[in-house]
Every structure is written in structure tokens, then in C-alpha cells.
Amino acid sequence: MTKIPRFSSYLVLALVFGLSVTATSQIIPENQYGLKVVQTMEQYHQLVKKDSNNALVDLTSLIPDLVLEIKYATGNNFTGMQLYPYPRVYLRLPAARALAKVQKELKKQGLGLKIYDAYRPYSVTAAMWEFVKDENYAADPRKGSRHNRGCAIDLTIIDLKTGTEIEMPTPYDDFTDKAHHSYKDLSPKAIENRSLLLGMMKGNSFTPIESEWWHYDYEGWLAFYLLDINFTELESDK
């Protein structure tokens, strides 16, 4: 009798997973920089079907008491152009759930979150790069952004009673050294508030970048594809 080789369950799983990843990557085209970027709702739906964590969640539906100030939906931003058709904030499902925990913890102190930006279509990142070609403050389209993966958030803290922002080192999108986490020549209150936001975000699976006190990346960002799906498509998909 011919013996049939026995494979370990780990080897079988590895083979199946490898085939699944290969099949998924084949549906995502590469752009001019060799980056795989999800560009259609069909591609997006296929990814969500494979893993629900790929879903982009409207943060206002998960966290109804969020305050929004989406400057890229206006001309009042560093480009001077309206880059989004209207103010919307999306994150991938696990990142959205992590942010909900931050909001819950802050509310115990009479505080809450104001969101400046979240998911950002890849084409918008490419447009921004034309204004600020500095990787300290903008993402190089040859690499893509964590925002394009639905895994980055720009935010601050507000006082829930007054609705006003608490003191931070700088306004949003300040491209100076004062916006850096290591900058010390600030009021004690600004340093304290920056540290409060840092502690809350790091305690809920987000990591900072040195040059922007307001920007945090979800720790699992590398598992997600870059996206170039516009907000109108996402809104009509609800």
C-alpha cells in the first residue's frame, strides 16, 4: 500500500493562508510607485468579506458624541483648497473600537475628543505632497500614509462643558518644532495636556509620531491595504 504523507496542521494552515493572501493581493492593482492601492468598492468589499476588520467604520455612528472639525472639508487648511466633499471620519473597525475606549475614559474626567482627520483617500495624500514635500509633516505618495490605510487619526481633547479645546502646544497642522512631542519650551498646562492625550492613546493601542502632537497611528496599521475610495462612495455604501 502506498503511504500518503501526513502534513502537520500548522503546515496545512500555512499553505491555505499563503494561498489566501496571494489570491487577495492579486485583486489589488499596483500604482505607478509599485504600491497596492484599493481603488474600487468591489475590491474593498472583497477584503471586508475575507475579514470584517477591513471595514471602514463611520466614527460618528460608533461614538455619537464626537466633535468634528474637518478642515480638509473646507479651504481653511494648509493647502488653501477643499480636499474632501464634506466632513466625514472613518477608521478601520479595530482602530474605531480602540478610539471609542479613549472617549469613554476621557468622559470620566469631563473631557472628550475632537477629530481633525481620520481616513484619507490616497489621491488626497498625493495632492497634499505637492504643498509640503517634507515627511515630517506629510506622507510621501511613493510610500502612502497610515491615513490611507484607515489607521491614523488627528485629534485633540475638549472640555465637555464648554466645548472648547484644552490648551495644547500648537494649533492643528503647525509645521514648527513646537508641534514635536519632545519640545519643552511650553506652558506647564500645554505639556500636561499633551501628556494626557499621549497616555490615553498609547494605552489604547495607538502610537504617536514625533513631529505632530495631534497624530496617532493604530498599532495594527501594517495589516491593512492603502485605500483610494472617496467619501461619496463610502456614504452611498451605508
N, C-alpha and C positions, 0 to 999 in steps of 0.2 A: 504493500500500500504506500502510495506517495504521501509523504508528510507535508501538511500545509503549515508554512511558517506562522508562528504566533507573534503578533505585534503587541507591544505594551500599549495600554490605554493612553499613556502620555504621547506616544508616537502617533497614534491614530488621531488624537485631538490636535496635535501639532500640524499634521498633514491637512486635516479638514480646515483648521484655522488659516493655514497658509493659502489654501485654495480660495477661501472666502475673501481674504484680504486682497489677493490678486484679482479676483473677479470684481471686487468693489473698485479697486484702483483703475481697472480698465474702463469703467464708465465715466471717469473723471478726466477730461482732457487737460493737456499741459498748455500753458500760455507761452508767450514769447520768451519768458525767462526760465522755462522748464518747470514751473510751479503747477501743481494740480489744483485747479480752482473750480469749485462747483458753480455753474453758471445758469442752470435751469431748475425749475421746480421739479421736473421729472427726476433729475439726478438727486436733488435734495430729498424727495420722497423715498427714493430707493435707500438712501442712507438711514433715514428715520425708521424705515421698515426693518432694516437689519438691526438697529439699536435705537431705542427710544431716547437715549441720552443725546442723540444728534439733533433732537428737536430744538428749535428756537422758541423760547417762551417769552410772551409779552409780559414784561415785569409788572406793568400796572394791573394785570389780571391776577398775578400771584401775590403782589404786595400792593393792595389798592391805595394805601396812604402814602405812597411815594410822591415826592415833589420833583417835577421835571423842569429843567432849564436847558433845553437842547439848542445851543447856539448855532449848530450847523444846520438847523432848520430855519435859520434867519441869515441875514447878511452881517450880523453882529458877531463876527469871528475873525480869526487872523487872516483868512483869505479874502474877506470882504464879499464873499459870494454865498448864496444859499445852496447848500450841498445836499440837503435832504428835502423831500417834498413837504413833509410835515413832521412834527416831533414824535418819534417812536423809540422805545427802548426794548431791545431783545437780548437775551443771553441763552446759551445752551442750558438744557434742563438742570444738570448738576450744579452749574455755576449760579443759576437763578435760585435754586433751593438754598445754596450757601449764603447768598445775599439776603434772603428772607430771614435767616438766622441772625445776621448782623442787625437788621432793622428791629427784630424782636428784642435783642439785647439793648440796643440804644433807647428804645421806648421806655425801658425801665428807669432810665435816667432823664426822662422828659425830652429826649432828643430823637432825631430821625435823619433819614438820608435825603439828599438832593442829588439827582442824577444829571450829569452833563452830557454823557455819551455812553453807549454800550456797543452792540453790534454795529459794525460799519462796513458797507459793501466795499469790496476790493477796489473797484473803479474810483471810489471816493478817496481812498488812500493814495492812489496814483495821482489824482488831482492835487491833493494836499502837498505831495512831494515837490511839485513844481514851485510851491511857495516857500517851503522850508526844507532844503536839502541837507538836513542835519539829523542824524539818527538819535541824537539825544532827545529830540522833540517831535520827530515824525518818522513814520515807518518807510523804509526803502521798498518800493514795489517789487524790486528784484528778490526780496525776502518775504514780503507780506507782513501783516500785522496781527497781533493777538486779537485786536478788534475784529478783523476779518474772519476770525475763527469763532466769533461769538463768545469769546472767553476773556474779554477785558472790559473794565468799567472805569469811567471817570466820574468822580463823585466828591461830595463834601458832606458836612453834618450841619443840620439846622436845629434851632430851638423850636420845639413843637408849639409852645405857647405863642410865640411871636412870628414864627415862620421865617425868621431871619437866619442867615448863615452865621455860625460861630466863627471867631477870628482864626484865620489860617495865615500862613506865611505870605501868600500872594493871591491875586485873583486867578481864576482858571486860565490855562494856556498862557502863562507867563514864561517867556523863554529866557529867564535870567538865572543866575546862581541861587537866588533867593528861593526858587522853587525846589531846590535839591533837598533831599532828606538830611544831608549832612550839614546844611547851612545853619549856623548857630547865632548869627547877629540879628536876633528877632526878639520880640517881646516874650516874656515868660508864658503868657497865655497862648500865643501862637504856637510855641513849642509844645506846650501841654496838649493843645487840641490836635496838633499833627500827630503826636504820640498816641492819643486816644484813638484816632482813626486807624493808625498803623496797627495798634494792638487788636482792635476789633476785626480788622480784615485778615491779619495773619492768623488769628485764632479761628477763622472760618475758611481756611484753605485758599486764601488769596495772598499773592506776593507783590511787593512794591517794585517800582523801578526808581533808581536813584535820582533821576533828573526831574521827576514830576510827583509832587506830594499827593496829587489827586488820582493818579493812575494805578490800578491794581490788575494783575493777571490771575485768573483762576489756575490753580496748580496743575490741573489736568489738560491744559490747553494743547499740548502736543498731540493728543489723540484725535483732534478734530481737523477736518479739511478747511482750507480757505474757502470763503464764500463770496460770490458776487451776485447776490439776489437782492433786488431792490425792495424797498418798503411797500410799494404798491402791490407787488406780487405776494408778499407775506400777509398783508392786510386782507387781500381777497381770498387767501387760503384758509382763513379762520373758519 
